[in-house]
Amino acid sequence: MNRAGALPLLVLTLLVAACGDADRSYEVEDVRTYRGKAERVPIGTTSAERFGYTRAEPPAKPTFTWTTPDGWKTWAGSDMRAASWRVEGEPETDCSFTLLPGRAGDALSNINRWRRQMGVAPVTAEEVAKLPRAKLLDRDALYVNIVGRYDGGMGGAPIEEGRLLGLLLELPSGGLFLKFVGPAGVVAAQQGAFEELATSIKMASPGGTKDEGTPRRAWPPKMQWTLPSTWEQRAERRGRVVTAGPKGAANVECYIYPLVGDGGGLDLNVNRWRRQMAQEPLNEAQIRELERVTVLGKPAVLVKVDGSFDGGMGGEGVETAQLFGLVSANDGWLLTVKMTGPAKAMASEWDNFRAFCASLRD
Amino acid sequence: MQALLKKIIHVLGSQSLAFVLLILLGVLTFVGTLEQQHMNLFDVQVKYFESAVLVYWVGGAVPVPMLGGYLLLTIFAANILVGGIIRMRKGLSTAGILVAHIGIVTLLVGSFVEAQFKTDGQMLLHEGESGASYQSLQEWEVVLRAVEADGTAKDYVIPEERFKGVEDGGSARFSHKTLPFDLVLTGYARNAEPRPARPHERRAGVDADGFLLQVLDDVGAESKSINVPGLTATVHPKNGGAAQRAILHGTQALPWALSFDAQQIQIHLRRRSWDLPFTIHLKRFVHKRYPGMSMAKEYSSYVTKTQDGKARDIHITMNEPLRHDGVTLYQSGWGPEGGKPGAKLYSIFSVVANPSDRVPLIACIIIAAGLLLQFLLRLFRHLEAEGRRRARLTETKEIA
């Protein structure tokens, strides 16, 4: 190609490239004066708050007080520990006080973890149940006394003739562990000091352990209900507490579906349902006006939407449908009750749905 | 060159072209109607009737290029203008046709004006509330609201067509001399939901304040749900400060807010909004139900329209819209659904601002007048001819 021909081609190529969507710059042309007085938004509002998710604050750690036994000293252990001690002049000794949240605080697996560290055989749950008890935080804690070869735990030096004293207290929020390990002779000599330390430990602030004494909530949450006389209970479905519906109307179903945490919140769930029914989402003011009832002792919002049901999560769509819904924020979870079906079949079910929701109880 | 121009004008004004255009418009209407099985009405309208060219996929596998409604109607207008007005033989015998053609061109020009300048949307008012703007049901915009310490504010509006092309790695940068930053928009998705980023996504730094946009499939005809867009906005302060990034979504409860000295900048992604030339205050909303049913029989709004300090009470019903200054407010709905007796109700108005809203009526009158004129001329000519024929017959009989 000659140069005269190449130049227009180059210009054309550049023009085409410039017309693409890659990166463009614009001057904002439409500037309007806002009518009225504009409200300010709190600076620092997070995306979670903007999108209707509650900010997940990390649970506060509990704090403790204690009296360090004579001849012992505290030292900076790992971040996982609430406190660490050592017998002065005995660098191989290590006493740790640890809170493990959730299932990590399970007694059997932790005792057997300790036994593994000491090179001895694991025990069964029955054997654990027979272990002696000692006081920790004014509660009866399992007391273990294991002799063996300590493998050093998590990165420490092994102790050929070692001994481990441990107190283990199971709480609903996890497990509390007071573990003292070192050369067998030193640990035996300090056993009294260890038990004194255990009884001196007090909780200064509960932090994340404030639910002590209350049972761990099962999931899905346990609840009871009364079905309307014209309804029947249907096969269990994963994630649902119960599925039910009017007898002889398989295309109408009602189910309780709990969501963890805030479950995305009230607005998100109401508008998700409205989207499923091909309806415009409601704004904050409109949602505030939805009917309120009390369910499981908490305020709940009732929703009734007409439209075309898209089948929800992969179900079959219904052209002329109706959706009844109930959303209620509980402690740590969100209750949702949803009922869908053809509008004709749903027409007489509103009162039944309300009665079913009202019947929910712990 | 002149010969070529003549040839083009000849083709442009030919009846054959008009015939072909009408067939193509018929095919386009048929295909567009079929497509509504898979696409929502708005998308079909944009793809088939507001486009110059398009590709129709036969059976989802074979691409067929087609001329869109916009181009076909433009050519059709030119065809009638050239063939039916400019080059048409002018005389008393064709006067009606000429007027009718002028009416058709008027209609097409009106349609063009409508396509270019019409806006429509909704306004929702609770009893006791006032409104002076309406929101689109289909289009979105990013608005930078600069709020001063005294509460006065300016809106810097970025229409959707400016940023909807930034889906695939592209970006659009927006600036204004009075704004303390440049705004870069990326990752536009027509239908998306924000979701908390997973730990590995946070570690990879692909999130914005712990959130990501989950892109969803466009809503199809079978679902009839609505698309809610989202995108990522990055603010680059002009003073060289660190860039900040956040996700904007159509359902966000609050705008993304940033401080620049005493000024607060709020960044909204909202439905496209237009101001009305007047303010509407909803005094009372009335609805009646059919006996024993929840279905509404009749609903209407008692409003006060205020413009330039002058207030006027108006009753808007389903069949009696408010028309003023090229804007029409129709009573189109109400809420809340299932509202109990005594509940605070709101009224929904469909708002249409169309500078050519009276053009179809005027065009139809012109076309009707033209056709009537043509029929009358024909009738007169026929009667005249008939009179002459009878006179000749009478003369013949008399001679015989």
Interface residues (C-beta under 8 A of the other chain):
Chain A: G20 D21 A22 D23 R24 S25 Y26 E27 V28 D30 V31 R32 T33 Y34 R35 K37 A38 E39 R40 V41 P42 I43 T45 T46 S47 A48 E49 R50 F51 G52 Y53 D267 L268 N271 R275 Q276 A278 E280 P281 L282 E284 A285 Q286 E289 L290 E291 K304 V305 D306 G307 S308 D310 G317
Chain B: H126 A132 L144 R145 V147 G151 T152 A153 K154 D155 Y156 V157 I158 P159 R162 G165 V166 E167 D168 G169 G170 S171 A172 R173 F174 S175 H176 T178 L179 P194 P196 A208 D209 G210 F211 E222 S223 K224 S225 I226 V228 A246 I247 H249 T251 Q252 A253 L254 P255 W256 A257 L258 S259 Q264 Q266 D275 G335 P336 E337 G338 G339 K340 A343 K344 Y346
